[in-house]
Amino acid sequence: MLELLIAAALGIVLIAAIVQLFAGSGRGNAVLGGQARLQESARHAIALLSRSARGAGYLGCGGRDRLVNALNGPWRRIVEFDVSRGVEGFDGRGTGWAPEIGVLPTVGGSALAFAGNRIDPTELRRGSDVVVFRRLEAPGRPLARSLPTILDPVTRKGEDPLVTVDDEFAFQADDFVVVGDCRQSALFRVGRIDAVGRVATLTRPPQSGPFGNRAEQSLSRDDQPFGGGAGPEGAGVGRVVSEVYFVGRGVGINNRDETVWSLWRKTGADRAAELVQGVDDLQILFGVDFTPGDGVDAPNRYVPPGQAGANPVRAIHFVATVSSVDAVADEGVLRRSFPWTVALRNG
């Protein structure tokens, strides 16, 4: 009997040890799985933001110094296509943003090129920053011939760009595009597209509203043609791409019935899309060159968005706080902040 009791006690101890081992192993696997999902979410967020930041401000070889706005609205009213600035930021605070995000295509905010698809500010994470990147889509379409810009004295209208057509031609009516060469560039809205053979004419009829083409507007500040007398000489047309990144309420909840926050992106006039779940916060600092005339194109101070003024932004410092979508038992929600800096190629 004594031997049986001793054997039973040893068996109970052994079983308890095995249960503890499996329980600890299960918790460890849950933590490792949560960390893996957290790091995967961070990698996606870093890759998306970095790619957009590196392309921000790209306008071909024309640059912004001689950029013409051929639309009715001033730059600030056409924020979705304001290629006069490649990057813009909004500093998240407890009660709002600085500057206010009402200039963005938000509910109750600025005008939109097309109805609907606005950002709902009540769904945004308070205290998290918002960043906007704008660029031209590459590759653009080369001009098929030089584009004269002197207005016809009778019709008071300049010629429309004639571009080459190939398998990569993807322009559509109502696209917002920039025509440019290495001396100048201009923003306008595509009306009708008339394609004949391997060339297509991008018409720009006068339109009403801030996003419409301005009547009797030359595409050149000094009526110089795009290209030259011998041909287009590197001139082309590219579609404008604008991307608004923000942290907003995600679709669904975690296993503790808590709100899941996500990184979202609104591209142009399209509806915002949820990109990465588990992004709880995004903070940015602009690396600003406050002495742009010193010959050194590098930031000499990092400041919150809204404090750059008219000085060029040379880099952006990001800090994304990412959490595991599923809360881990006894560990709560795994959360970690990831800092990184991206130099702007077109700052």
N, C-alpha and C positions, 0 to 999 in steps of 0.2 A: 504493500500500500504506500509506504514511504517513497519507494522508488517511483511509483506512478505519480504521486504528488509532485515530486521534484521534476519529473519529465514534463508534466503539464505546465508547471511554472516556467520552465525553460522555454517551452513552446510558446507560451503567452508572451514572454519577453521577446522572443525571436520574431513573432508575428507583429508585435508593436513596433519593433525596430524596422521591419520591412515596410509597414504602413507609413511610418515617419519618413523613410527613405523615398517612397513613391510620392508622398505628399510634397516633400521638399523638391523632388525632381520636377513635379508638376508645376509648382510655383516658379521654379527656375526657368522652365521652358516657357511659361507664360510671360515672364519678364523679358527673356531673350526675344520672344516673338514680338512683344510690344516695342522693344528697342529697335528691332529690325524694321518694323512698319514705320516707326518714327523716323529713322534714318532714310528710308526710302522716300517718305513724304518730303523730307528736307532736301534730298537730292533733286527731286522733281521741281520743287519751288525755286531752288537756286538756279537750276538749268534754265527754267522759263524766264525768270527775271533777268538773269545775266545775258541771255541771248537778245532780249528786247532792248536792254540797256546798251549793248555794244552796237546795235544798229540804229539807235536813236539819233536823229538829226541828219541822217543821210539824205542828201538832195542831189546825188550825182556829183558832177564836177562844178555845178553852177553855184552852190553855196547859197547863203541867205543874205549876203550884202546887197545884191541887186535883185531881190525877190519882189515880184509884183503880185498883188492880190487883185485878181480880176473878178471877184465876187462882190455882191452888194454890201455885205456885212463887213465891219472892221474885224481884224484878227480875233479880238476877244469875244466876239459874238459867234464866231464859227469854230468854237473850241475843238470840235471833233476833227477839224482839218487845219488847225493853226500850225502850219509847218514853219512859221517864223520862229518858233522855239521847239527844239527837239525833245526837251524833257521839262516836266513841270511836276511840282510836288505840293502836297497838302498835309500839314502837320496835325496829327490827331491829338485832340485834347479831351478832357473829361466831358465838356459840354458841346464840343463841335470840332471844327477844323480851322486852321489859319494858313492861307486865306480860306474863306468859306467855299465849300464844294458846290454852292449854287451855280457857279459858272460851268460846272460839268453837266452832261446830259442826265440830270436827276429829275425825279418827280418834284414838280413845283419849282424847278430851277430853269436852266438856260433853254434856248430854242434847240430843236433837233432838226437834222436834215430830213428825217423821215419820222412819221408819227409812231409812237409806241417805243418799246425796248429801252425805257429809261431805267436808271439805277434808283432803287428805293433807299433813301438815306436811313430809314428806320431799320433796315436789315443789315446795316454796316456795324462793325465792331467799334464801339466808342474808344477813343484813345489810340486806335491804330491808324497809321499813315496811309495816304493814297498817292500813287505815282502814275504819271502819264508819259508814254513814249510815243513819238511821232517820227515817221520816216517815209521814204519812197520804197515801194516794192521793187525788188531787183530780180531779174533784169527787166528794164523798161523796154519800150519799143523804139527803135531808131526812126528818125524822120526819113521819109522817102525822098524828100527834096527840101531845099532851104525854105524857111517860113518867113515871108515878108510880114512886117508888123505895122506898116503905115496904113492908116484907115483910108478906105475908099471915100473920095469926096462926095459921092452921091449916096451910097448906102450907109456911110459912116460906120463901116464894119471892116475889120481886118480879115485876112485869110484864115482858114481853119487848118490845123495841123494834118498832114498826110503822113501816115506811118506805115511801116512794112507789116505784112501779115505772114505768120508762120504758125507752127504747131503750138507755140507758146503765147500766141495772141489771145488775151482773155478779157479785153476791155468790154464793158457793158454800158448802156445808157444810164445816166445818173452817177457814174463813177466820178470821183474828184481826183484830178490828176495835176501833175506839174510838168510843163514843157521847159526844157532847159538845155543850154550848152555851157561851155566853160566860162562864159562871160555874164550870163543872166539866166533867170528862171521866172516862171509865172504859174500861179494856181488858177485853174478854171474847172467848170463842171461840164462833163460830156453830155451833149444833147443826143442827137441821132448819130448813128454810126453807118456810114455809107461805104460798103466794101465792094471793090471791083478788082477781081483777080488777086494779085499779091499785095495790094495796097488798100488802105481804109482811111476815109476822112472822118476825123473826130469833130463834129460840129459843136459850136458853142453859142446857141441862140440866146438873145437877151431873155431874162427871166425875172420874176418878182421874188421878194423875200430875201433874207440875209444870205441864203445858200444858193441864190440864183446868179447867173452871169450878169455882170454890169453892162448896160448898153454903152456903145461907143467907147469901149475900153481897149486900149492897146496892150499887148502882152509885154511890151518893152518900155522901160523908163525913157529911153531916148530914141525909140523907133528904129533900133538896129535889128536886122533880121536874125533869126536863129539859124546858125550855119553861116555859110558865106556864098559868094557868087559862084563858086565851083561846085557847090553841093551842100548837103546837111552838115558835113564835117563834125561828126560826133554828137550832134544834137539829137535829143530823144524825148520821149514822154513816159512818165512812170506814175503808177497809181499810188495815192496817199494811203498809208496805213497808220491808224492811231490805236493805241492799246492802253486801257485804263485798268490798273491792277489795284485790288482792294481786298480786305478781309471782311467777309460777310457771313451771315448765318447759313450753315450748310444744310443739305437735304438729309433729314433723318436725325437720330439721336444716338448716343452711345449706350453701352449696356447698364449705365446708371441713370438712364432717362435724362441725361444732361445734353444741352445744346452742343452740337458739333460745329466749330467754326472752320471756314475753308478759305483758300485763296481763290479769288474770282478774277476773270478778265473780260472786259467789254471791248470788242474790236470794232472800230468804226461805228456805224449805225446799227450793228447787229445786237441781239439780246446778249446780256452778260452770261458767261458760261462758268460753271464750277470746275476748277482745275485740280486742286489738291485739297483733300480733306485733312483736318487735323492741324491746320495753320491757325494758331490762336492770335497772333499779333505780328505786325510788320512795322518796323521803325526804319527810317532812312535819314541820312545826312548827305547833303550835297557838298562835294569837294569843289570849292569855288576859287577861281583865279581872280583875286581882287586887284591884281596889278597886271592886266592883260597886255599892257604896252611894254613890258620889260623883256620881251623876247623869250620868255620861258613859259611854255604852255603846260603848266602843271598847277594843281590846287595848292594854295597856301593857307587855307583854313576850311574846316568842315563845319557847316551850319545847318540848322533845321530848314526844311522847305519854307519858302516865303521870305528868307533873309538873303537870298542871292542877289536880289536887285536885277540890274541889267548886265551883271558880270557873267562871263561864260562859266558853265558847269563842266569841269574836267573829269570828275569821277563821282560815283555814288557809293556810299557805305550802307549796306543793308544789315539788319538784324531781324531774322525770322524766328519767332518762338513757335515750336512745333510740338505737338503732343500725339501720343498713340490714340487712335480712334476708339479702341476698346480699353476701358479701365481694367487694370490688373488687380486681382484680389490681393488684399493686404498691402498693396503698393500704391493704390490710388491711380491717378492718371500720370503716366510717365510724361515728363515735359522737359524740353531742352531748347536753349537759344543757340542759333547758328549765325555768327557774324561773317561777312565777307565784303570785299570791295571790288568794284568793277570800274576800269578806266573807260571813258567815253571816247570812241574813235573819232566822232564828229562834233566834239564839244566846241 
